[in-house]
């Protein structure tokens, strides 16, 4: 298990009110949100670096990536109940 560091974060009162409605573990909720944002930032950096080195993604590459992330749009990955 990784260590923790106690910090103070200032948030708008309205956000804190809504946050407390969502969770009893505010620290855990905020830690997950920060982790998700860090992953997002690192992925964006990797994608930009890849495009700088390899060129822009083609429409086909983008479509394949979307299909892998979100599933196919045409329903080809579904099985019929019949």
mmCIF file of the N, C-alpha and C atoms, coordinates in Angstrom:
data_MODEL
# 
_entry.id   MODEL 
# 
loop_
_atom_site.group_PDB 
_atom_site.id 
_atom_site.type_symbol 
_atom_site.label_atom_id 
_atom_site.label_alt_id 
_atom_site.label_comp_id 
_atom_site.label_asym_id 
_atom_site.label_entity_id 
_atom_site.label_seq_id 
_atom_site.pdbx_PDB_ins_code 
_atom_site.Cartn_x 
_atom_site.Cartn_y 
_atom_site.Cartn_z 
_atom_site.occupancy 
_atom_site.B_iso_or_equiv 
_atom_site.pdbx_formal_charge 
_atom_site.auth_seq_id 
_atom_site.auth_comp_id 
_atom_site.auth_asym_id 
_atom_site.auth_atom_id 
_atom_site.pdbx_PDB_model_num 
ATOM 1   N N  . UNK A 1 1  ? 0.838   -1.176  0.000   1.00 0.00 ? 1  UNK A N  1 
ATOM 2   C CA . UNK A 1 1  ? 0.000   0.000   0.000   1.00 0.00 ? 1  UNK A CA 1 
ATOM 3   C C  . UNK A 1 1  ? 0.883   1.239   0.000   1.00 0.00 ? 1  UNK A C  1 
ATOM 4   N N  . UNK A 1 2  ? 0.525   2.221   -0.799  1.00 0.00 ? 2  UNK A N  1 
ATOM 5   C CA . UNK A 1 2  ? 1.340   3.428   -0.890  1.00 0.00 ? 2  UNK A CA 1 
ATOM 6   C C  . UNK A 1 2  ? 1.061   4.342   0.287   1.00 0.00 ? 2  UNK A C  1 
ATOM 7   N N  . UNK A 1 3  ? 2.032   5.179   0.588   1.00 0.00 ? 3  UNK A N  1 
ATOM 8   C CA . UNK A 1 3  ? 1.881   6.127   1.681   1.00 0.00 ? 3  UNK A CA 1 
ATOM 9   C C  . UNK A 1 3  ? 0.936   7.252   1.319   1.00 0.00 ? 3  UNK A C  1 
ATOM 10  N N  . UNK A 1 4  ? 0.564   8.005   2.302   1.00 0.00 ? 4  UNK A N  1 
ATOM 11  C CA . UNK A 1 4  ? -0.315  9.149   2.083   1.00 0.00 ? 4  UNK A CA 1 
ATOM 12  C C  . UNK A 1 4  ? 0.309   10.390  2.700   1.00 0.00 ? 4  UNK A C  1 
ATOM 13  N N  . UNK A 1 5  ? -0.086  11.534  2.191   1.00 0.00 ? 5  UNK A N  1 
ATOM 14  C CA . UNK A 1 5  ? 0.326   12.821  2.720   1.00 0.00 ? 5  UNK A CA 1 
ATOM 15  C C  . UNK A 1 5  ? -0.916  13.653  2.942   1.00 0.00 ? 5  UNK A C  1 
ATOM 16  N N  . UNK A 1 6  ? -1.021  14.243  4.081   1.00 0.00 ? 6  UNK A N  1 
ATOM 17  C CA . UNK A 1 6  ? -2.171  15.086  4.401   1.00 0.00 ? 6  UNK A CA 1 
ATOM 18  C C  . UNK A 1 6  ? -1.929  16.478  3.818   1.00 0.00 ? 6  UNK A C  1 
ATOM 19  N N  . UNK A 1 7  ? -2.925  16.976  3.057   1.00 0.00 ? 7  UNK A N  1 
ATOM 20  C CA . UNK A 1 7  ? -2.856  18.316  2.505   1.00 0.00 ? 7  UNK A CA 1 
ATOM 21  C C  . UNK A 1 7  ? -4.185  19.024  2.765   1.00 0.00 ? 7  UNK A C  1 
ATOM 22  N N  . UNK A 1 8  ? -4.192  20.312  2.544   1.00 0.00 ? 8  UNK A N  1 
ATOM 23  C CA . UNK A 1 8  ? -5.416  21.089  2.643   1.00 0.00 ? 8  UNK A CA 1 
ATOM 24  C C  . UNK A 1 8  ? -5.802  21.538  1.248   1.00 0.00 ? 8  UNK A C  1 
ATOM 25  N N  . UNK A 1 9  ? -7.068  21.333  0.899   1.00 0.00 ? 9  UNK A N  1 
ATOM 26  C CA . UNK A 1 9  ? -7.578  21.729  -0.404  1.00 0.00 ? 9  UNK A CA 1 
ATOM 27  C C  . UNK A 1 9  ? -8.762  22.655  -0.175  1.00 0.00 ? 9  UNK A C  1 
ATOM 28  N N  . UNK A 1 10 ? -8.808  23.745  -0.906  1.00 0.00 ? 10 UNK A N  1 
ATOM 29  C CA . UNK A 1 10 ? -9.918  24.679  -0.806  1.00 0.00 ? 10 UNK A CA 1 
ATOM 30  C C  . UNK A 1 10 ? -10.839 24.483  -1.996  1.00 0.00 ? 10 UNK A C  1 
ATOM 31  N N  . UNK A 1 11 ? -12.119 24.241  -1.713  1.00 0.00 ? 11 UNK A N  1 
ATOM 32  C CA . UNK A 1 11 ? -13.126 24.034  -2.746  1.00 0.00 ? 11 UNK A CA 1 
ATOM 33  C C  . UNK A 1 11 ? -14.302 24.970  -2.489  1.00 0.00 ? 11 UNK A C  1 
ATOM 34  N N  . UNK A 1 12 ? -15.026 25.309  -3.548  1.00 0.00 ? 12 UNK A N  1 
ATOM 35  C CA . UNK A 1 12 ? -16.239 26.096  -3.344  1.00 0.00 ? 12 UNK A CA 1 
ATOM 36  C C  . UNK A 1 12 ? -17.217 25.341  -2.436  1.00 0.00 ? 12 UNK A C  1 
ATOM 37  N N  . UNK A 1 13 ? -17.900 26.061  -1.584  1.00 0.00 ? 13 UNK A N  1 
ATOM 38  C CA . UNK A 1 13 ? -18.833 25.469  -0.626  1.00 0.00 ? 13 UNK A CA 1 
ATOM 39  C C  . UNK A 1 13 ? -19.861 24.583  -1.309  1.00 0.00 ? 13 UNK A C  1 
ATOM 40  N N  . UNK A 1 14 ? -20.369 25.004  -2.455  1.00 0.00 ? 14 UNK A N  1 
ATOM 41  C CA . UNK A 1 14 ? -21.380 24.224  -3.167  1.00 0.00 ? 14 UNK A CA 1 
ATOM 42  C C  . UNK A 1 14 ? -20.835 22.858  -3.584  1.00 0.00 ? 14 UNK A C  1 
ATOM 43  N N  . UNK A 1 15 ? -19.577 22.831  -4.008  1.00 0.00 ? 15 UNK A N  1 
ATOM 44  C CA . UNK A 1 15 ? -18.969 21.556  -4.397  1.00 0.00 ? 15 UNK A CA 1 
ATOM 45  C C  . UNK A 1 15 ? -18.821 20.633  -3.196  1.00 0.00 ? 15 UNK A C  1 
ATOM 46  N N  . UNK A 1 16 ? -18.422 21.176  -2.069  1.00 0.00 ? 16 UNK A N  1 
ATOM 47  C CA . UNK A 1 16 ? -18.264 20.362  -0.863  1.00 0.00 ? 16 UNK A CA 1 
ATOM 48  C C  . UNK A 1 16 ? -19.616 19.804  -0.432  1.00 0.00 ? 16 UNK A C  1 
ATOM 49  N N  . UNK A 1 17 ? -20.650 20.609  -0.502  1.00 0.00 ? 17 UNK A N  1 
ATOM 50  C CA . UNK A 1 17 ? -21.990 20.153  -0.144  1.00 0.00 ? 17 UNK A CA 1 
ATOM 51  C C  . UNK A 1 17 ? -22.413 18.987  -1.018  1.00 0.00 ? 17 UNK A C  1 
ATOM 52  N N  . UNK A 1 18 ? -22.231 19.110  -2.333  1.00 0.00 ? 18 UNK A N  1 
ATOM 53  C CA . UNK A 1 18 ? -22.598 18.027  -3.257  1.00 0.00 ? 18 UNK A CA 1 
ATOM 54  C C  . UNK A 1 18 ? -21.703 16.816  -3.067  1.00 0.00 ? 18 UNK A C  1 
ATOM 55  N N  . UNK A 1 19 ? -20.429 17.040  -2.818  1.00 0.00 ? 19 UNK A N  1 
ATOM 56  C CA . UNK A 1 19 ? -19.481 15.951  -2.602  1.00 0.00 ? 19 UNK A CA 1 
ATOM 57  C C  . UNK A 1 19 ? -19.886 15.108  -1.403  1.00 0.00 ? 19 UNK A C  1 
ATOM 58  N N  . UNK A 1 20 ? -20.291 15.759  -0.334  1.00 0.00 ? 20 UNK A N  1 
ATOM 59  C CA . UNK A 1 20 ? -20.692 15.035  0.876   1.00 0.00 ? 20 UNK A CA 1 
ATOM 60  C C  . UNK A 1 20 ? -21.984 14.262  0.668   1.00 0.00 ? 20 UNK A C  1 
ATOM 61  N N  . UNK A 1 21 ? -22.805 14.690  -0.290  1.00 0.00 ? 21 UNK A N  1 
ATOM 62  C CA . UNK A 1 21 ? -24.011 13.929  -0.627  1.00 0.00 ? 21 UNK A CA 1 
ATOM 63  C C  . UNK A 1 21 ? -23.640 12.642  -1.373  1.00 0.00 ? 21 UNK A C  1 
ATOM 64  N N  . UNK A 1 22 ? -22.532 12.672  -2.085  1.00 0.00 ? 22 UNK A N  1 
ATOM 65  C CA . UNK A 1 22 ? -22.110 11.538  -2.907  1.00 0.00 ? 22 UNK A CA 1 
ATOM 66  C C  . UNK A 1 22 ? -21.323 10.488  -2.147  1.00 0.00 ? 22 UNK A C  1 
ATOM 67  N N  . UNK A 1 23 ? -20.589 10.904  -1.120  1.00 0.00 ? 23 UNK A N  1 
ATOM 68  C CA . UNK A 1 23 ? -19.686 9.966   -0.463  1.00 0.00 ? 23 UNK A CA 1 
ATOM 69  C C  . UNK A 1 23 ? -19.438 10.339  0.988   1.00 0.00 ? 23 UNK A C  1 
ATOM 70  N N  . UNK A 1 24 ? -19.174 9.308   1.778   1.00 0.00 ? 24 UNK A N  1 
ATOM 71  C CA . UNK A 1 24 ? -18.722 9.519   3.157   1.00 0.00 ? 24 UNK A CA 1 
ATOM 72  C C  . UNK A 1 24 ? -17.197 9.590   3.205   1.00 0.00 ? 24 UNK A C  1 
ATOM 73  N N  . UNK A 1 25 ? -16.545 9.175   2.119   1.00 0.00 ? 25 UNK A N  1 
ATOM 74  C CA . UNK A 1 25 ? -15.088 9.147   2.050   1.00 0.00 ? 25 UNK A CA 1 
ATOM 75  C C  . UNK A 1 25 ? -14.614 10.221  1.075   1.00 0.00 ? 25 UNK A C  1 
ATOM 76  N N  . UNK A 1 26 ? -14.612 11.461  1.530   1.00 0.00 ? 26 UNK A N  1 
ATOM 77  C CA . UNK A 1 26 ? -14.224 12.575  0.667   1.00 0.00 ? 26 UNK A CA 1 
ATOM 78  C C  . UNK A 1 26 ? -12.781 12.423  0.198   1.00 0.00 ? 26 UNK A C  1 
ATOM 79  N N  . UNK A 1 27 ? -11.888 12.025  1.082   1.00 0.00 ? 27 UNK A N  1 
ATOM 80  C CA . UNK A 1 27 ? -10.481 11.861  0.697   1.00 0.00 ? 27 UNK A CA 1 
ATOM 81  C C  . UNK A 1 27 ? -10.323 10.823  -0.405  1.00 0.00 ? 27 UNK A C  1 
ATOM 82  N N  . UNK A 1 28 ? -10.998 9.697   -0.269  1.00 0.00 ? 28 UNK A N  1 
ATOM 83  C CA . UNK A 1 28 ? -10.926 8.654   -1.289  1.00 0.00 ? 28 UNK A CA 1 
ATOM 84  C C  . UNK A 1 28 ? -11.498 9.118   -2.614  1.00 0.00 ? 28 UNK A C  1 
ATOM 85  N N  . UNK A 1 29 ? -12.604 9.829   -2.550  1.00 0.00 ? 29 UNK A N  1 
ATOM 86  C CA . UNK A 1 29 ? -13.254 10.336  -3.758  1.00 0.00 ? 29 UNK A CA 1 
ATOM 87  C C  . UNK A 1 29 ? -12.337 11.315  -4.488  1.00 0.00 ? 29 UNK A C  1 
ATOM 88  N N  . UNK A 1 30 ? -11.744 12.228  -3.728  1.00 0.00 ? 30 UNK A N  1 
ATOM 89  C CA . UNK A 1 30 ? -10.833 13.220  -4.319  1.00 0.00 ? 30 UNK A CA 1 
ATOM 90  C C  . UNK A 1 30 ? -9.579  12.529  -4.845  1.00 0.00 ? 30 UNK A C  1 
ATOM 91  N N  . UNK A 1 31 ? -9.048  11.556  -4.116  1.00 0.00 ? 31 UNK A N  1 
ATOM 92  C CA . UNK A 1 31 ? -7.854  10.841  -4.574  1.00 0.00 ? 31 UNK A CA 1 
ATOM 93  C C  . UNK A 1 31 ? -8.120  10.134  -5.901  1.00 0.00 ? 31 UNK A C  1 
ATOM 94  N N  . UNK A 1 32 ? -9.298  9.507   -6.042  1.00 0.00 ? 32 UNK A N  1 
ATOM 95  C CA . UNK A 1 32 ? -9.635  8.839   -7.305  1.00 0.00 ? 32 UNK A CA 1 
ATOM 96  C C  . UNK A 1 32 ? -9.788  9.855   -8.433  1.00 0.00 ? 32 UNK A C  1 
ATOM 97  N N  . UNK A 1 33 ? -10.398 10.992  -8.154  1.00 0.00 ? 33 UNK A N  1 
ATOM 98  C CA . UNK A 1 33 ? -10.544 12.034  -9.176  1.00 0.00 ? 33 UNK A CA 1 
ATOM 99  C C  . UNK A 1 33 ? -9.177  12.557  -9.626  1.00 0.00 ? 33 UNK A C  1 
ATOM 100 N N  . UNK A 1 34 ? -8.270  12.740  -8.684  1.00 0.00 ? 34 UNK A N  1 
ATOM 101 C CA . UNK A 1 34 ? -6.920  13.201  -9.024  1.00 0.00 ? 34 UNK A CA 1 
ATOM 102 C C  . UNK A 1 34 ? -6.191  12.137  -9.836  1.00 0.00 ? 34 UNK A C  1 
ATOM 103 N N  . UNK A 1 35 ? -6.305  10.873  -9.434  1.00 0.00 ? 35 UNK A N  1 
ATOM 104 C CA . UNK A 1 35 ? -5.657  9.782   -10.172 1.00 0.00 ? 35 UNK A CA 1 
ATOM 105 C C  . UNK A 1 35 ? -6.185  9.716   -11.602 1.00 0.00 ? 35 UNK A C  1 
ATOM 106 N N  . UNK A 1 36 ? -7.498  9.863   -11.763 1.00 0.00 ? 36 UNK A N  1 
ATOM 107 C CA . UNK A 1 36 ? -8.106  9.830   -13.101 1.00 0.00 ? 36 UNK A CA 1 
ATOM 108 C C  . UNK A 1 36 ? -7.587  10.996  -13.952 1.00 0.00 ? 36 UNK A C  1 
ATOM 109 N N  . UNK A 1 37 ? -7.469  12.169  -13.358 1.00 0.00 ? 37 UNK A N  1 
ATOM 110 C CA . UNK A 1 37 ? -6.975  13.335  -14.096 1.00 0.00 ? 37 UNK A CA 1 
ATOM 111 C C  . UNK A 1 37 ? -5.508  13.163  -14.487 1.00 0.00 ? 37 UNK A C  1 
ATOM 112 N N  . UNK A 1 38 ? -4.713  12.590  -13.595 1.00 0.00 ? 38 UNK A N  1 
ATOM 113 C CA . UNK A 1 38 ? -3.303  12.331  -13.913 1.00 0.00 ? 38 UNK A CA 1 
ATOM 114 C C  . UNK A 1 38 ? -3.198  11.342  -15.076 1.00 0.00 ? 38 UNK A C  1 
ATOM 115 N N  . UNK A 1 39 ? -3.985  10.248  -15.036 1.00 0.00 ? 39 UNK A N  1 
ATOM 116 C CA . UNK A 1 39 ? -3.976  9.283   -16.145 1.00 0.00 ? 39 UNK A CA 1 
ATOM 117 C C  . UNK A 1 39 ? -4.370  9.961   -17.446 1.00 0.00 ? 39 UNK A C  1 
ATOM 118 N N  . UNK A 1 40 ? -5.381  10.801  -17.396 1.00 0.00 ? 40 UNK A N  1 
ATOM 119 C CA . UNK A 1 40 ? -5.850  11.525  -18.576 1.00 0.00 ? 40 UNK A CA 1 
ATOM 120 C C  . UNK A 1 40 ? -4.734  12.412  -19.140 1.00 0.00 ? 40 UNK A C  1 
ATOM 121 N N  . UNK A 1 41 ? -4.062  13.136  -18.260 1.00 0.00 ? 41 UNK A N  1 
ATOM 122 C CA . UNK A 1 41 ? -2.968  14.017  -18.679 1.00 0.00 ? 41 UNK A CA 1 
ATOM 123 C C  . UNK A 1 41 ? -1.820  13.222  -19.297 1.00 0.00 ? 41 UNK A C  1 
ATOM 124 N N  . UNK A 1 42 ? -1.434  12.117  -18.650 1.00 0.00 ? 42 UNK A N  1 
ATOM 125 C CA . UNK A 1 42 ? -0.329  11.303  -19.162 1.00 0.00 ? 42 UNK A CA 1 
ATOM 126 C C  . UNK A 1 42 ? -0.682  10.677  -20.507 1.00 0.00 ? 42 UNK A C  1 
ATOM 127 N N  . UNK A 1 43 ? -1.916  10.197  -20.652 1.00 0.00 ? 43 UNK A N  1 
ATOM 128 C CA . UNK A 1 43 ? -2.349  9.627   -21.925 1.00 0.00 ? 43 UNK A CA 1 
ATOM 129 C C  . UNK A 1 43 ? -2.320  10.684  -23.021 1.00 0.00 ? 43 UNK A C  1 
ATOM 130 N N  . UNK A 1 44 ? -2.815  11.878  -22.713 1.00 0.00 ? 44 UNK A N  1 
ATOM 131 C CA . UNK A 1 44 ? -2.779  12.968  -23.687 1.00 0.00 ? 44 UNK A CA 1 
ATOM 132 C C  . UNK A 1 44 ? -1.354  13.301  -24.111 1.00 0.00 ? 44 UNK A C  1 
ATOM 133 N N  . UNK A 1 45 ? -0.449  13.328  -23.141 1.00 0.00 ? 45 UNK A N  1 
ATOM 134 C CA . UNK A 1 45 ? 0.965   13.586  -23.451 1.00 0.00 ? 45 UNK A CA 1 
ATOM 135 C C  . UNK A 1 45 ? 1.531   12.507  -24.361 1.00 0.00 ? 45 UNK A C  1 
ATOM 136 N N  . UNK A 1 46 ? 1.208   11.238  -24.060 1.00 0.00 ? 46 UNK A N  1 
ATOM 137 C CA . UNK A 1 46 ? 1.686   10.125  -24.889 1.00 0.00 ? 46 UNK A CA 1 
ATOM 138 C C  . UNK A 1 46 ? 1.129   10.212  -26.308 1.00 0.00 ? 46 UNK A C  1 
ATOM 139 N N  . UNK A 1 47 ? -0.151  10.534  -26.436 1.00 0.00 ? 47 UNK A N  1 
ATOM 140 C CA . UNK A 1 47 ? -0.762  10.639  -27.763 1.00 0.00 ? 47 UNK A CA 1 
ATOM 141 C C  . UNK A 1 47 ? -0.154  11.785  -28.573 1.00 0.00 ? 47 UNK A C  1 
ATOM 142 N N  . UNK A 1 48 ? 0.078   12.926  -27.933 1.00 0.00 ? 48 UNK A N  1 
ATOM 143 C CA . UNK A 1 48 ? 0.716   14.055  -28.633 1.00 0.00 ? 48 UNK A CA 1 
ATOM 144 C C  . UNK A 1 48 ? 2.123   13.694  -29.084 1.00 0.00 ? 48 UNK A C  1 
ATOM 145 N N  . UNK A 1 49 ? 2.881   13.044  -28.198 1.00 0.00 ? 49 UNK A N  1 
ATOM 146 C CA . UNK A 1 49 ? 4.254   12.641  -28.532 1.00 0.00 ? 49 UNK A CA 1 
ATOM 147 C C  . UNK A 1 49 ? 4.246   11.652  -29.695 1.00 0.00 ? 49 UNK A C  1 
ATOM 148 N N  . UNK A 1 50 ? 3.325   10.689  -29.663 1.00 0.00 ? 50 UNK A N  1 
ATOM 149 C CA . UNK A 1 50 ? 3.218   9.714   -30.751 1.00 0.00 ? 50 UNK A CA 1 
ATOM 150 C C  . UNK A 1 50 ? 2.942   10.422  -32.080 1.00 0.00 ? 50 UNK A C  1 
ATOM 151 N N  . UNK A 1 51 ? 2.021   11.370  -32.074 1.00 0.00 ? 51 UNK A N  1 
ATOM 152 C CA . UNK A 1 51 ? 1.683   12.074  -33.315 1.00 0.00 ? 51 UNK A CA 1 
ATOM 153 C C  . UNK A 1 51 ? 2.839   12.945  -33.807 1.00 0.00 ? 51 UNK A C  1 
ATOM 154 N N  . UNK A 1 52 ? 3.597   13.513  -32.887 1.00 0.00 ? 52 UNK A N  1 
ATOM 155 C CA . UNK A 1 52 ? 4.765   14.294  -33.293 1.00 0.00 ? 52 UNK A CA 1 
ATOM 156 C C  . UNK A 1 52 ? 5.791   13.394  -33.987 1.00 0.00 ? 52 UNK A C  1 
ATOM 157 N N  . UNK A 1 53 ? 5.929   12.173  -33.505 1.00 0.00 ? 53 UNK A N  1 
ATOM 158 C CA . UNK A 1 53 ? 6.916   11.247  -34.054 1.00 0.00 ? 53 UNK A CA 1 
ATOM 159 C C  . UNK A 1 53 ? 6.402   10.493  -35.280 1.00 0.00 ? 53 UNK A C  1 
ATOM 160 N N  . UNK A 1 54 ? 5.113   10.121  -35.297 1.00 0.00 ? 54 UNK A N  1 
ATOM 161 C CA . UNK A 1 54 ? 4.572   9.248   -36.333 1.00 0.00 ? 54 UNK A CA 1 
ATOM 162 C C  . UNK A 1 54 ? 3.609   9.942   -37.293 1.00 0.00 ? 54 UNK A C  1 
ATOM 163 N N  . UNK A 1 55 ? 3.224   11.153  -36.991 1.00 0.00 ? 55 UNK A N  1 
ATOM 164 C CA . UNK A 1 55 ? 2.235   11.846  -37.807 1.00 0.00 ? 55 UNK A CA 1 
ATOM 165 C C  . UNK A 1 55 ? 0.841   11.687  -37.215 1.00 0.00 ? 55 UNK A C  1 
ATOM 166 N N  . UNK A 1 56 ? -0.090  12.447  -37.755 1.00 0.00 ? 56 UNK A N  1 
ATOM 167 C CA . UNK A 1 56 ? -1.459  12.452  -37.243 1.00 0.00 ? 56 UNK A CA 1 
ATOM 168 C C  . UNK A 1 56 ? -2.111  11.087  -37.424 1.00 0.00 ? 56 UNK A C  1 
ATOM 169 N N  . UNK A 1 57 ? -3.028  10.765  -36.529 1.00 0.00 ? 57 UNK A N  1 
ATOM 170 C CA . UNK A 1 57 ? -3.781  9.518   -36.641 1.00 0.00 ? 57 UNK A CA 1 
ATOM 171 C C  . UNK A 1 57 ? -4.715  9.603   -37.843 1.00 0.00 ? 57 UNK A C  1 
ATOM 172 N N  . UNK A 1 58 ? -4.841  8.494   -38.558 1.00 0.00 ? 58 UNK A N  1 
ATOM 173 C CA . UNK A 1 58 ? -5.758  8.445   -39.695 1.00 0.00 ? 58 UNK A CA 1 
ATOM 174 C C  . UNK A 1 58 ? -7.188  8.292   -39.180 1.00 0.00 ? 58 UNK A C  1 
ATOM 175 N N  . UNK A 1 59 ? -8.151  8.554   -40.045 1.00 0.00 ? 59 UNK A N  1 
ATOM 176 C CA . UNK A 1 59 ? -9.554  8.357   -39.679 1.00 0.00 ? 59 UNK A CA 1 
ATOM 177 C C  . UNK A 1 59 ? -9.810  6.908   -39.283 1.00 0.00 ? 59 UNK A C  1 
ATOM 178 N N  . UNK A 1 60 ? -9.160  5.976   -39.986 1.00 0.00 ? 60 UNK A N  1 
ATOM 179 C CA . UNK A 1 60 ? -9.325  4.562   -39.680 1.00 0.00 ? 60 UNK A CA 1 
ATOM 180 C C  . UNK A 1 60 ? -8.773  4.225   -38.294 1.00 0.00 ? 60 UNK A C  1 
ATOM 181 N N  . UNK A 1 61 ? -7.610  4.766   -37.957 1.00 0.00 ? 61 UNK A N  1 
ATOM 182 C CA . UNK A 1 61 ? -7.022  4.523   -36.636 1.00 0.00 ? 61 UNK A CA 1 
ATOM 183 C C  . UNK A 1 61 ? -7.915  5.087   -35.536 1.00 0.00 ? 61 UNK A C  1 
ATOM 184 N N  . UNK A 1 62 ? -8.449  6.282   -35.773 1.00 0.00 ? 62 UNK A N  1 
ATOM 185 C CA . UNK A 1 62 ? -9.338  6.882   -34.784 1.00 0.00 ? 62 UNK A CA 1 
ATOM 186 C C  . UNK A 1 62 ? -10.617 6.072   -34.618 1.00 0.00 ? 62 UNK A C  1 
ATOM 187 N N  . UNK A 1 63 ? -11.177 5.596   -35.722 1.00 0.00 ? 63 UNK A N  1 
ATOM 188 C CA . UNK A 1 63 ? -12.390 4.774   -35.661 1.00 0.00 ? 63 UNK A CA 1 
ATOM 189 C C  . UNK A 1 63 ? -12.123 3.476   -34.907 1.00 0.00 ? 63 UNK A C  1 
ATOM 190 N N  . UNK A 1 64 ? -10.981 2.843   -35.151 1.00 0.00 ? 64 UNK A N  1 
ATOM 191 C CA . UNK A 1 64 ? -10.637 1.613   -34.452 1.00 0.00 ? 64 UNK A CA 1 
ATOM 192 C C  . UNK A 1 64 ? -10.469 1.869   -32.951 1.00 0.00 ? 64 UNK A C  1 
ATOM 193 N N  . UNK A 1 65 ? -9.821  2.967   -32.616 1.00 0.00 ? 65 UNK A N  1 
ATOM 194 C CA . UNK A 1 65 ? -9.632  3.300   -31.200 1.00 0.00 ? 65 UNK A CA 1 
ATOM 195 C C  . UNK A 1 65 ? -10.979 3.529   -30.521 1.00 0.00 ? 65 UNK A C  1 
ATOM 196 N N  . UNK A 1 66 ? -11.862 4.266   -31.172 1.00 0.00 ? 66 UNK A N  1 
ATOM 197 C CA . UNK A 1 66 ? -13.195 4.500   -30.595 1.00 0.00 ? 66 UNK A CA 1 
ATOM 198 C C  . UNK A 1 66 ? -13.956 3.194   -30.412 1.00 0.00 ? 66 UNK A C  1 
ATOM 199 N N  . UNK A 1 67 ? -13.860 2.302   -31.391 1.00 0.00 ? 67 UNK A N  1 
ATOM 200 C CA . UNK A 1 67 ? -14.546 1.015   -31.304 1.00 0.00 ? 67 UNK A CA 1 
ATOM 201 C C  . UNK A 1 67 ? -14.004 0.193   -30.138 1.00 0.00 ? 67 UNK A C  1 
ATOM 202 N N  . UNK A 1 68 ? -12.693 0.233   -29.936 1.00 0.00 ? 68 UNK A N  1 
ATOM 203 C CA . UNK A 1 68 ? -12.098 -0.530  -28.839 1.00 0.00 ? 68 UNK A CA 1 
ATOM 204 C C  . UNK A 1 68 ? -12.480 0.058   -27.480 1.00 0.00 ? 68 UNK A C  1 
ATOM 205 N N  . UNK A 1 69 ? -12.577 1.375   -27.421 1.00 0.00 ? 69 UNK A N  1 
ATOM 206 C CA . UNK A 1 69 ? -12.904 2.028   -26.153 1.00 0.00 ? 69 UNK A CA 1 
ATOM 207 C C  . UNK A 1 69 ? -14.390 1.931   -25.843 1.00 0.00 ? 69 UNK A C  1 
ATOM 208 N N  . UNK A 1 70 ? -15.220 2.239   -26.828 1.00 0.00 ? 70 UNK A N  1 
ATOM 209 C CA . UNK A 1 70 ? -16.656 2.370   -26.599 1.00 0.00 ? 70 UNK A CA 1 
ATOM 210 C C  . UNK A 1 70 ? -17.482 1.227   -27.161 1.00 0.00 ? 70 UNK A C  1 
ATOM 211 N N  . UNK A 1 71 ? -16.871 0.306   -27.866 1.00 0.00 ? 71 UNK A N  1 
ATOM 212 C CA . UNK A 1 71 ? -17.617 -0.755  -28.530 1.00 0.00 ? 71 UNK A CA 1 
ATOM 213 C C  . UNK A 1 71 ? -18.033 -0.295  -29.913 1.00 0.00 ? 71 UNK A C  1 
ATOM 214 N N  . UNK A 1 72 ? -18.447 -1.227  -30.726 1.00 0.00 ? 72 UNK A N  1 
ATOM 215 C CA . UNK A 1 72 ? -18.811 -0.874  -32.092 1.00 0.00 ? 72 UNK A CA 1 
ATOM 216 C C  . UNK A 1 72 ? -20.160 -0.186  -32.121 1.00 0.00 ? 72 UNK A C  1 
ATOM 217 N N  . UNK A 1 73 ? -20.312 0.722   -33.055 1.00 0.00 ? 73 UNK A N  1 
ATOM 218 C CA . UNK A 1 73 ? -21.543 1.487   -33.195 1.00 0.00 ? 73 UNK A CA 1 
ATOM 219 C C  . UNK A 1 73 ? -22.591 0.697   -33.959 1.00 0.00 ? 73 UNK A C  1 
ATOM 220 N N  . UNK A 1 74 ? -22.153 -0.159  -34.884 1.00 0.00 ? 74 UNK A N  1 
ATOM 221 C CA . UNK A 1 74 ? -23.102 -0.872  -35.746 1.00 0.00 ? 74 UNK A CA 1 
ATOM 222 C C  . UNK A 1 74 ? -23.705 -2.112  -35.084 1.00 0.00 ? 74 UNK A C  1 
ATOM 223 N N  . UNK A 1 75 ? -23.300 -2.420  -33.873 1.00 0.00 ? 75 UNK A N  1 
ATOM 224 C CA . UNK A 1 75 ? -23.862 -3.547  -33.157 1.00 0.00 ? 75 UNK A CA 1 
ATOM 225 C C  . UNK A 1 75 ? -23.249 -4.878  -33.525 1.00 0.00 ? 75 UNK A C  1 
ATOM 226 N N  . UNK A 1 76 ? -22.137 -4.883  -34.280 1.00 0.00 ? 76 UNK A N  1 
ATOM 227 C CA . UNK A 1 76 ? -21.509 -6.118  -34.727 1.00 0.00 ? 76 UNK A CA 1 
ATOM 228 C C  . UNK A 1 76 ? -20.986 -6.951  -33.555 1.00 0.00 ? 76 UNK A C  1 
ATOM 229 N N  . UNK A 1 77 ? -20.748 -6.317  -32.409 1.00 0.00 ? 77 UNK A N  1 
ATOM 230 C CA . UNK A 1 77 ? -20.236 -7.076  -31.288 1.00 0.00 ? 77 UNK A CA 1 
ATOM 231 C C  . UNK A 1 77 ? -21.343 -7.645  -30.414 1.00 0.00 ? 77 UNK A C  1 
ATOM 232 N N  . UNK A 1 78 ? -22.581 -7.483  -30.791 1.00 0.00 ? 78 UNK A N  1 
ATOM 233 C CA . UNK A 1 78 ? -23.705 -8.019  -30.033 1.00 0.00 ? 78 UNK A CA 1 
ATOM 234 C C  . UNK A 1 78 ? -24.133 -9.351  -30.601 1.00 0.00 ? 78 UNK A C  1 
ATOM 235 N N  . UNK A 1 79 ? -24.682 -10.193 -29.753 1.00 0.00 ? 79 UNK A N  1 
ATOM 236 C CA . UNK A 1 79 ? -25.220 -11.460 -30.230 1.00 0.00 ? 79 UNK A CA 1 
ATOM 237 C C  . UNK A 1 79 ? -26.738 -11.392 -30.182 1.00 0.00 ? 79 UNK A C  1 
ATOM 238 N N  . UNK A 1 80 ? -27.379 -11.991 -31.188 1.00 0.00 ? 80 UNK A N  1 
ATOM 239 C CA . UNK A 1 80 ? -28.839 -12.002 -31.242 1.00 0.00 ? 80 UNK A CA 1 
ATOM 240 C C  . UNK A 1 80 ? -29.381 -13.007 -30.236 1.00 0.00 ? 80 UNK A C  1 
ATOM 241 N N  . UNK A 1 81 ? -30.544 -12.686 -29.676 1.00 0.00 ? 81 UNK A N  1 
ATOM 242 C CA . UNK A 1 81 ? -31.172 -13.552 -28.695 1.00 0.00 ? 81 UNK A CA 1 
ATOM 243 C C  . UNK A 1 81 ? -31.893 -14.728 -29.362 1.00 0.00 ? 81 UNK A C  1 
ATOM 244 N N  . UNK A 1 82 ? -32.107 -14.643 -30.677 1.00 0.00 ? 82 UNK A N  1 
ATOM 245 C CA . UNK A 1 82 ? -32.882 -15.679 -31.393 1.00 0.00 ? 82 UNK A CA 1 
ATOM 246 C C  . UNK A 1 82 ? -32.121 -16.949 -31.583 1.00 0.00 ? 82 UNK A C  1 
# 
